[in-house]
Amino acid sequence: MLWKKTWEPGAVLALLGGILATFLFGNLAAACLRQAGVLGFKSDDSAGYVMLITLSFQGAALVLGALFLKFHDTPWREVFGATGWPRCLRLACLVLVVVAPVMFALKFLSELLLQKLHWSVEDQRAVELFLDGKLWVRVYLSFFAVVLAPLAEEFVFRGLLFSTAKHFGRPLLGWLGVSFLFAAFHANAPIFLPLFVRSLALTWLCEKTGGLLAPVIAHSLFNAGNLGLLFFQAHLTRPS
């Protein structure tokens, strides 16, 4: 269990509320600045717009989370767990090999079902930016997806939400409820079920190792694999 004895329930709720408030404010501010035509926010691939949208949740989670851990004298190495990185890497690779084919199959079936229901199937805006955006956008989104997002999202979903559910004797809520929130957070219908399954696998890694290191590694590997596929897709669709 990740919940530490020094963590007060009220402080954890305040941290989660602060992250959520920053996320909502950041998205609202980005929309308003874009609507006003402010320099750096004029389009989806403008520097300010991309940075504010992507960091309003993950950036807030890392900054506020670091302050929370420092205030409670909890070092990051304690949150990552006592299991060494070689074992965590092996387990993460095992989960990737087992779960990735299931995720691809679920995504394919989800897209078929949505098309049957005449539901428009569109790529996430981040995917479109990665494929069509400027070079700096690709570099930044790659770093964000492989490093920042895994750290921040695992801290929130496994380190705080799942840990909180277990602390209050609701492990099933932690497994299913947090996985539902993780999938819904990405706001993309075709990948909802794949992300739900991925979240269950990441939660299993958290339980298996007693920390966040293994799920962070697995999360990073999943995202890196997706980026590799996007590079391949971009190469295939590039005009000759």
Short mmCIF file of the C-alpha atoms (twelve columns), coordinates in Angstrom:
data_MODEL
# 
_entry.id   MODEL 
# 
loop_
_atom_site.group_PDB 
_atom_site.id 
_atom_site.type_symbol 
_atom_site.label_atom_id 
_atom_site.label_alt_id 
_atom_site.label_comp_id 
_atom_site.label_asym_id 
_atom_site.label_seq_id 
_atom_site.Cartn_x 
_atom_site.Cartn_y 
_atom_site.Cartn_z 
_atom_site.pdbx_PDB_model_num 
ATOM 1   C CA . MET A 1   0.000   0.000  0.000   1 
ATOM 2   C CA . LEU A 2   1.407   3.393  -1.009  1 
ATOM 3   C CA . TRP A 3   -0.513  5.432  1.543   1 
ATOM 4   C CA . LYS A 4   1.928   6.581  4.195   1 
ATOM 5   C CA . LYS A 5   1.070   6.933  7.882   1 
ATOM 6   C CA . THR A 6   2.086   10.582 7.754   1 
ATOM 7   C CA . TRP A 7   -0.451  11.369 5.027   1 
ATOM 8   C CA . GLU A 8   -3.586  13.041 6.341   1 
ATOM 9   C CA . PRO A 9   -6.800  12.276 4.380   1 
ATOM 10  C CA . GLY A 10  -7.656  15.977 4.251   1 
ATOM 11  C CA . ALA A 11  -4.232  16.809 2.806   1 
ATOM 12  C CA . VAL A 12  -4.567  14.132 0.113   1 
ATOM 13  C CA . LEU A 13  -8.020  15.457 -0.865  1 
ATOM 14  C CA . ALA A 14  -6.664  19.001 -0.929  1 
ATOM 15  C CA . LEU A 15  -3.831  17.874 -3.217  1 
ATOM 16  C CA . LEU A 16  -6.249  16.140 -5.587  1 
ATOM 17  C CA . GLY A 17  -8.498  19.214 -5.549  1 
ATOM 18  C CA . GLY A 18  -5.557  21.481 -6.319  1 
ATOM 19  C CA . ILE A 19  -4.501  19.324 -9.280  1 
ATOM 20  C CA . LEU A 20  -8.061  19.232 -10.638 1 
ATOM 21  C CA . ALA A 21  -8.525  22.983 -10.177 1 
ATOM 22  C CA . THR A 22  -5.260  23.712 -11.979 1 
ATOM 23  C CA . PHE A 23  -6.273  21.388 -14.824 1 
ATOM 24  C CA . LEU A 24  -9.639  23.096 -15.279 1 
ATOM 25  C CA . PHE A 25  -8.187  26.600 -14.956 1 
ATOM 26  C CA . GLY A 26  -5.374  25.817 -17.399 1 
ATOM 27  C CA . ASN A 27  -7.754  24.548 -20.068 1 
ATOM 28  C CA . LEU A 28  -10.092 27.505 -19.572 1 
ATOM 29  C CA . ALA A 29  -7.206  29.971 -19.714 1 
ATOM 30  C CA . ALA A 30  -5.816  28.346 -22.875 1 
ATOM 31  C CA . ALA A 31  -9.213  28.551 -24.580 1 
ATOM 32  C CA . CYS A 32  -9.664  32.212 -23.600 1 
ATOM 33  C CA . LEU A 33  -6.151  33.195 -24.700 1 
ATOM 34  C CA . ARG A 34  -6.635  31.436 -28.016 1 
ATOM 35  C CA . GLN A 35  -9.998  33.110 -28.534 1 
ATOM 36  C CA . ALA A 36  -8.374  36.483 -27.831 1 
ATOM 37  C CA . GLY A 37  -5.620  35.779 -30.363 1 
ATOM 38  C CA . VAL A 38  -2.809  36.265 -27.849 1 
ATOM 39  C CA . LEU A 39  0.660   35.632 -29.275 1 
ATOM 40  C CA . GLY A 40  1.677   32.041 -28.536 1 
ATOM 41  C CA . PHE A 41  -1.948  30.887 -28.295 1 
ATOM 42  C CA . LYS A 42  -3.299  31.579 -31.782 1 
ATOM 43  C CA . SER A 43  -3.519  27.937 -32.882 1 
ATOM 44  C CA . ASP A 44  -3.391  24.384 -31.521 1 
ATOM 45  C CA . ASP A 45  0.316   24.088 -32.328 1 
ATOM 46  C CA . SER A 46  1.313   27.451 -30.836 1 
ATOM 47  C CA . ALA A 47  3.979   27.165 -28.145 1 
ATOM 48  C CA . GLY A 48  1.985   28.652 -25.289 1 
ATOM 49  C CA . TYR A 49  -1.177  26.719 -26.105 1 
ATOM 50  C CA . VAL A 50  0.560   23.320 -26.300 1 
ATOM 51  C CA . MET A 51  2.540   23.907 -23.109 1 
ATOM 52  C CA . LEU A 52  -0.421  25.170 -21.080 1 
ATOM 53  C CA . ILE A 53  -2.784  22.379 -22.179 1 
ATOM 54  C CA . THR A 54  -0.316  19.566 -21.575 1 
ATOM 55  C CA . LEU A 55  1.118   20.866 -18.311 1 
ATOM 56  C CA . SER A 56  -2.089  22.051 -16.641 1 
ATOM 57  C CA . PHE A 57  -2.650  18.539 -15.261 1 
ATOM 58  C CA . GLN A 58  0.635   16.647 -15.471 1 
ATOM 59  C CA . GLY A 59  2.766   19.642 -14.584 1 
ATOM 60  C CA . ALA A 60  0.528   20.544 -11.655 1 
ATOM 61  C CA . ALA A 61  0.584   16.937 -10.451 1 
ATOM 62  C CA . LEU A 62  4.381   16.850 -10.398 1 
ATOM 63  C CA . VAL A 63  4.882   20.276 -8.817  1 
ATOM 64  C CA . LEU A 64  2.113   20.011 -6.213  1 
ATOM 65  C CA . GLY A 65  2.962   16.364 -5.626  1 
ATOM 66  C CA . ALA A 66  6.602   17.199 -4.937  1 
ATOM 67  C CA . LEU A 67  5.534   19.886 -2.444  1 
ATOM 68  C CA . PHE A 68  3.111   17.446 -0.810  1 
ATOM 69  C CA . LEU A 69  5.791   14.763 -0.418  1 
ATOM 70  C CA . LYS A 70  8.322   17.275 0.923   1 
ATOM 71  C CA . PHE A 71  5.826   18.595 3.471   1 
ATOM 72  C CA . HIS A 72  5.114   15.033 4.648   1 
ATOM 73  C CA . ASP A 73  8.809   14.005 4.674   1 
ATOM 74  C CA . THR A 74  8.136   11.310 2.061   1 
ATOM 75  C CA . PRO A 75  11.006  10.918 -0.437  1 
ATOM 76  C CA . TRP A 76  10.225  9.946  -4.033  1 
ATOM 77  C CA . ARG A 77  12.234  6.729  -3.618  1 
ATOM 78  C CA . GLU A 78  9.724   5.624  -0.971  1 
ATOM 79  C CA . VAL A 79  6.846   6.250  -3.356  1 
ATOM 80  C CA . PHE A 80  8.612   4.366  -6.138  1 
ATOM 81  C CA . GLY A 81  8.947   1.346  -3.832  1 
ATOM 82  C CA . ALA A 82  11.698  -0.927 -2.612  1 
ATOM 83  C CA . THR A 83  11.681  -3.240 -5.649  1 
ATOM 84  C CA . GLY A 84  14.799  -2.737 -7.751  1 
ATOM 85  C CA . TRP A 85  14.565  -1.353 -11.274 1 
ATOM 86  C CA . PRO A 86  15.797  -4.569 -13.023 1 
ATOM 87  C CA . ARG A 87  12.830  -6.558 -11.684 1 
ATOM 88  C CA . CYS A 88  10.480  -3.649 -12.358 1 
ATOM 89  C CA . LEU A 89  11.742  -3.457 -15.940 1 
ATOM 90  C CA . ARG A 90  11.237  -7.197 -16.454 1 
ATOM 91  C CA . LEU A 91  7.700   -7.056 -15.100 1 
ATOM 92  C CA . ALA A 92  6.914   -3.951 -17.152 1 
ATOM 93  C CA . CYS A 93  8.122   -5.654 -20.344 1 
ATOM 94  C CA . LEU A 94  6.083   -8.755 -19.515 1 
ATOM 95  C CA . VAL A 95  2.949   -6.648 -19.056 1 
ATOM 96  C CA . LEU A 96  3.657   -4.829 -22.330 1 
ATOM 97  C CA . VAL A 97  3.957   -8.107 -24.258 1 
ATOM 98  C CA . VAL A 98  0.779   -9.556 -22.739 1 
ATOM 99  C CA . VAL A 99  -1.452  -6.483 -22.691 1 
ATOM 100 C CA . ALA A 100 -0.492  -4.645 -25.919 1 
ATOM 101 C CA . PRO A 101 -2.185  -7.194 -28.258 1 
ATOM 102 C CA . VAL A 102 -5.346  -7.052 -26.134 1 
ATOM 103 C CA . MET A 103 -5.355  -3.258 -26.327 1 
ATOM 104 C CA . PHE A 104 -4.950  -3.259 -30.112 1 
ATOM 105 C CA . ALA A 105 -7.793  -5.767 -30.477 1 
ATOM 106 C CA . LEU A 106 -10.077 -3.722 -28.228 1 
ATOM 107 C CA . LYS A 107 -9.262  -0.523 -30.111 1 
ATOM 108 C CA . PHE A 108 -10.065 -2.212 -33.429 1 
ATOM 109 C CA . LEU A 109 -13.378 -3.575 -32.097 1 
ATOM 110 C CA . SER A 110 -14.249 -0.222 -30.493 1 
ATOM 111 C CA . GLU A 111 -13.690 1.617  -33.761 1 
ATOM 112 C CA . LEU A 112 -15.843 -0.909 -35.645 1 
ATOM 113 C CA . LEU A 113 -18.644 -0.534 -33.116 1 
ATOM 114 C CA . LEU A 114 -18.477 3.267  -33.154 1 
ATOM 115 C CA . GLN A 115 -18.578 3.288  -36.946 1 
ATOM 116 C CA . LYS A 116 -21.637 1.023  -36.874 1 
ATOM 117 C CA . LEU A 117 -23.255 3.545  -34.534 1 
ATOM 118 C CA . HIS A 118 -22.269 6.377  -36.940 1 
ATOM 119 C CA . TRP A 119 -20.026 7.880  -34.274 1 
ATOM 120 C CA . SER A 120 -17.179 9.889  -35.732 1 
ATOM 121 C CA . VAL A 121 -13.853 8.198  -34.979 1 
ATOM 122 C CA . GLU A 122 -11.106 10.804 -34.695 1 
ATOM 123 C CA . ASP A 123 -7.558  10.749 -33.446 1 
ATOM 124 C CA . GLN A 124 -6.760  12.559 -30.225 1 
ATOM 125 C CA . ARG A 125 -5.678  16.152 -30.880 1 
ATOM 126 C CA . ALA A 126 -2.249  15.319 -29.447 1 
ATOM 127 C CA . VAL A 127 -1.893  12.597 -32.092 1 
ATOM 128 C CA . GLU A 128 -2.819  15.036 -34.859 1 
ATOM 129 C CA . LEU A 129 -0.311  17.555 -33.522 1 
ATOM 130 C CA . PHE A 130 2.380   14.893 -33.407 1 
ATOM 131 C CA . LEU A 131 1.745   13.829 -37.000 1 
ATOM 132 C CA . ASP A 132 1.233   17.269 -38.541 1 
ATOM 133 C CA . GLY A 133 2.871   19.700 -36.147 1 
ATOM 134 C CA . LYS A 134 6.211   21.438 -36.186 1 
ATOM 135 C CA . LEU A 135 9.426   19.636 -35.241 1 
ATOM 136 C CA . TRP A 136 9.600   21.242 -31.805 1 
ATOM 137 C CA . VAL A 137 6.040   20.060 -31.133 1 
ATOM 138 C CA . ARG A 138 7.015   16.471 -31.933 1 
ATOM 139 C CA . VAL A 139 10.108  16.658 -29.741 1 
ATOM 140 C CA . TYR A 140 8.220   18.170 -26.829 1 
ATOM 141 C CA . LEU A 141 5.258   15.780 -27.089 1 
ATOM 142 C CA . SER A 142 7.677   12.832 -27.237 1 
ATOM 143 C CA . PHE A 143 9.370   13.944 -24.012 1 
ATOM 144 C CA . PHE A 144 5.990   14.652 -22.467 1 
ATOM 145 C CA . ALA A 145 4.562   11.249 -23.389 1 
ATOM 146 C CA . VAL A 146 7.571   9.156  -22.386 1 
ATOM 147 C CA . VAL A 147 8.737   11.017 -19.261 1 
ATOM 148 C CA . LEU A 148 6.361   13.614 -17.808 1 
ATOM 149 C CA . ALA A 149 2.986   11.955 -18.391 1 
ATOM 150 C CA . PRO A 150 3.923   8.530  -16.941 1 
ATOM 151 C CA . LEU A 151 5.382   10.098 -13.799 1 
ATOM 152 C CA . ALA A 152 2.498   12.477 -13.209 1 
ATOM 153 C CA . GLU A 153 -0.368  10.156 -14.115 1 
ATOM 154 C CA . GLU A 154 0.957   7.214  -12.123 1 
ATOM 155 C CA . PHE A 155 1.443   9.464  -9.106  1 
ATOM 156 C CA . VAL A 156 -2.175  10.650 -9.340  1 
ATOM 157 C CA . PHE A 157 -4.005  7.488  -10.388 1 
ATOM 158 C CA . ARG A 158 -1.972  4.806  -8.626  1 
ATOM 159 C CA . GLY A 159 -0.096  6.773  -5.971  1 
ATOM 160 C CA . LEU A 160 -3.033  8.870  -4.749  1 
ATOM 161 C CA . LEU A 161 -6.409  7.586  -5.982  1 
ATOM 162 C CA . PHE A 162 -5.756  3.840  -5.861  1 
ATOM 163 C CA . SER A 163 -3.822  4.156  -2.617  1 
ATOM 164 C CA . THR A 164 -6.643  6.210  -1.076  1 
ATOM 165 C CA . ALA A 165 -9.288  3.654  -2.074  1 
ATOM 166 C CA . LYS A 166 -7.250  0.856  -0.498  1 
ATOM 167 C CA . HIS A 167 -6.564  2.899  2.621   1 
ATOM 168 C CA . PHE A 168 -10.303 3.250  3.206   1 
ATOM 169 C CA . GLY A 169 -10.987 -0.434 2.561   1 
ATOM 170 C CA . ARG A 170 -12.323 -0.127 -1.005  1 
ATOM 171 C CA . PRO A 171 -9.840  -2.111 -3.126  1 
ATOM 172 C CA . LEU A 172 -12.430 -3.002 -5.787  1 
ATOM 173 C CA . LEU A 173 -13.242 0.691  -6.180  1 
ATOM 174 C CA . GLY A 174 -9.530  1.301  -6.522  1 
ATOM 175 C CA . TRP A 175 -9.120  -1.275 -9.266  1 
ATOM 176 C CA . LEU A 176 -12.242 -0.525 -11.311 1 
ATOM 177 C CA . GLY A 177 -13.094 3.068  -10.374 1 
ATOM 178 C CA . VAL A 178 -9.583  4.413  -10.856 1 
ATOM 179 C CA . SER A 179 -9.210  2.517  -14.138 1 
ATOM 180 C CA . PHE A 180 -12.488 4.033  -15.328 1 
ATOM 181 C CA . LEU A 181 -11.255 7.525  -14.413 1 
ATOM 182 C CA . PHE A 182 -7.894  6.876  -16.080 1 
ATOM 183 C CA . ALA A 183 -9.591  5.862  -19.333 1 
ATOM 184 C CA . ALA A 184 -12.179 8.655  -19.198 1 
ATOM 185 C CA . PHE A 185 -9.497  11.270 -18.480 1 
ATOM 186 C CA . HIS A 186 -8.053  10.811 -21.977 1 
ATOM 187 C CA . ALA A 187 -11.457 11.695 -23.485 1 
ATOM 188 C CA . ASN A 188 -11.271 9.514  -26.592 1 
ATOM 189 C CA . ALA A 189 -13.993 6.916  -27.175 1 
ATOM 190 C CA . PRO A 190 -12.062 4.417  -29.367 1 
ATOM 191 C CA . ILE A 191 -9.304  4.012  -26.779 1 
ATOM 192 C CA . PHE A 192 -11.494 3.973  -23.658 1 
ATOM 193 C CA . LEU A 193 -11.533 0.167  -23.314 1 
ATOM 194 C CA . PRO A 194 -7.831  -0.247 -24.215 1 
ATOM 195 C CA . LEU A 195 -6.891  2.341  -21.603 1 
ATOM 196 C CA . PHE A 196 -9.155  0.710  -19.034 1 
ATOM 197 C CA . VAL A 197 -7.305  -2.583 -19.574 1 
ATOM 198 C CA . ARG A 198 -3.946  -0.824 -19.484 1 
ATOM 199 C CA . SER A 199 -4.866  0.823  -16.190 1 
ATOM 200 C CA . LEU A 200 -5.767  -2.551 -14.679 1 
ATOM 201 C CA . ALA A 201 -2.372  -3.874 -15.760 1 
ATOM 202 C CA . LEU A 202 -0.575  -0.860 -14.290 1 
ATOM 203 C CA . THR A 203 -2.493  -1.299 -11.042 1 
ATOM 204 C CA . TRP A 204 -1.419  -4.950 -10.941 1 
ATOM 205 C CA . LEU A 205 2.203   -3.833 -11.307 1 
ATOM 206 C CA . CYS A 206 1.725   -1.345 -8.478  1 
ATOM 207 C CA . GLU A 207 0.320   -4.090 -6.249  1 
ATOM 208 C CA . LYS A 208 2.960   -6.624 -7.299  1 
ATOM 209 C CA . THR A 209 5.911   -4.349 -6.539  1 
ATOM 210 C CA . GLY A 210 4.454   -2.134 -3.810  1 
ATOM 211 C CA . GLY A 211 5.441   1.099  -5.538  1 
ATOM 212 C CA . LEU A 212 5.181   3.269  -8.627  1 
ATOM 213 C CA . LEU A 213 8.456   2.437  -10.389 1 
ATOM 214 C CA . ALA A 214 7.141   -0.569 -12.333 1 
ATOM 215 C CA . PRO A 215 3.907   1.097  -13.501 1 
ATOM 216 C CA . VAL A 216 5.834   4.248  -14.470 1 
ATOM 217 C CA . ILE A 217 8.231   2.159  -16.579 1 
ATOM 218 C CA . ALA A 218 5.363   0.232  -18.184 1 
ATOM 219 C CA . HIS A 219 3.409   3.423  -18.841 1 
ATOM 220 C CA . SER A 220 6.475   4.957  -20.475 1 
ATOM 221 C CA . LEU A 221 7.032   1.853  -22.619 1 
ATOM 222 C CA . PHE A 222 3.400   1.847  -23.758 1 
ATOM 223 C CA . ASN A 223 3.636   5.502  -24.768 1 
ATOM 224 C CA . ALA A 224 7.003   5.019  -26.461 1 
ATOM 225 C CA . GLY A 225 5.547   2.136  -28.459 1 
ATOM 226 C CA . ASN A 226 2.627   4.291  -29.557 1 
ATOM 227 C CA . LEU A 227 5.028   7.040  -30.639 1 
ATOM 228 C CA . GLY A 228 6.981   4.505  -32.675 1 
ATOM 229 C CA . LEU A 229 3.792   3.458  -34.442 1 
ATOM 230 C CA . LEU A 230 2.954   7.107  -35.124 1 
ATOM 231 C CA . PHE A 231 6.404   7.659  -36.651 1 
ATOM 232 C CA . PHE A 232 5.810   4.626  -38.855 1 
ATOM 233 C CA . GLN A 233 2.342   5.866  -39.797 1 
ATOM 234 C CA . ALA A 234 3.683   9.323  -40.641 1 
ATOM 235 C CA . HIS A 235 6.395   7.770  -42.834 1 
ATOM 236 C CA . LEU A 236 3.845   5.657  -44.723 1 
ATOM 237 C CA . THR A 237 1.415   8.520  -45.298 1 
ATOM 238 C CA . ARG A 238 4.080   11.062 -46.295 1 
ATOM 239 C CA . PRO A 239 3.783   11.966 -49.987 1 
ATOM 240 C CA . SER A 240 6.611   10.541 -52.103 1 
# 
